[in-house]
């Protein structure tokens, strides 16, 4: 699967979630290195997202593929990015 090089990481979480803050902080240097933005989505603002991700947050997605949840899996993130290189 090839994605646009600037396709964002999608990070589903909650404003009050410390694991969400930790995942975002760990993801930021990787995202910067690969030139990918991070789109933060608070699941509590959408009942459908709350129902889908409730206890799983944070959930990290790239191109509609879940890369990890709860804690950043840097190996999975790097593998997904390398697989998407042209």
N, C-alpha and C positions, 0 to 999 in steps of 0.2 A: 504494500500500500504506500503510495506516495502522497505526501501532504504538501500544502503550500509551505514554503520555508518560514513564513511568519505566522502560521496558524498558532493560536494561543493555547497555552495550557489552560484548562478549565479546572478551577479548584472550588469544589462545593464544600461549604462549611457553615459555621454559625459564628456570629459576632462574639459570643461569650466563650468560645471553645479554645482552650489552651493548646490542644493538639493541632487545631487548625492554624493557630499562630506559628507553632513550631514547624509544621510542614511548609508553610509559606516561606518562612525564614530560610529553611534548608533548600527550598526550590529556587529561590531568587538568584543565587549565583549560577546555577545550572541554566536557568532561563536566559540570563544575561549572556552567558558564554555562547549559547546557540542562537541568540537574537530572537527569542520567542517571548511574547508578552504573557502575563498571567492574568486571566480574567477571574476575579473573585465573585462567587455567587452565594449569597446568604440564603440557605434553603428555607429559613423561617419566613421569608417573604413570599413564598409560593407553596400553597398546600400540597400540590402534586410532588414537588421536590422534597418537601418534608416527609410525605408518605413513602417516597422512594428511597431516600438516603438516611432518614432519621438517625438511627444509632450507628451508622457507618462512617459518619464524617470524622475527619476530612476525607474526601474522595477526589483523587486527581485523575483527570481525563485528558487525552490528546486524540483528536480526530474521532471522537465518540468511542474511544477504547479506554476502559478503566485500567490505569497503570498501577494504582495502589490505593489503599485506604488506611486510616489510623496513623501510620507513620510513613515517611517518604522512603520508598525503595529506590535508591539512587541507581542501582544496577538495572532495574526495570526501566527507569526513565531514560538512561543512556542507551540501552538496547533499543527502545522504541524510537528514539531520535536517530540513531544510526540506521535503523531499518527504513526510515523515511527519507534518508538522503538520496538525492538523484543519482 
